[in-house]
Amino acid sequence: MRTTYMAKLNELQRKWYIIDGEGKVLGRLAAEAARILRGKHKPEFTPNVNTGDHVIIINADKVILTGKKLEQKMYYRHSGFPGGLKQIRYDKLMQTRPERAVQKAVTGMLPHNTLGRDMATKLRVYRGSDHPHQAQQPEAWEM
């Protein structure tokens, strides 16, 4: 009889990957980053264990949105107080905080529970091409 392999946290080897967002479509970039964060690219993937790797996304300001999303898509957040809904169009968001747009796209593709929030802590997004993670020796991830 065969038994299913279940990954254990102390047996995992976490790697660091770097994804260059220059010229990439935001949704496709976010889907690939979420796949790595979740650990679905590994043979020892286990749905209830955080088996994913660390992801660094650089050049977030050069990510592309297709169609009319820059003019029509809105980013919403709420302060928690009555009347506290804030909204901003993506063209302004991409000029001021492109890291937030990429981070929101990736975290939206992760599970919406404690496990997903734990996976989201392994994501780092930077506007330009410099990042402070050279010591981790990140490998380039080709999409």
Helices and strands as residue ranges (DSSP letters): G 9-11, E 16-20, H 26-38, E 54-58, G 60-62, H 69-72, E 74-78, E 85-89, H 90-96, H 98-107, H 114-120, E 123-125, G 134-136, E 139-140
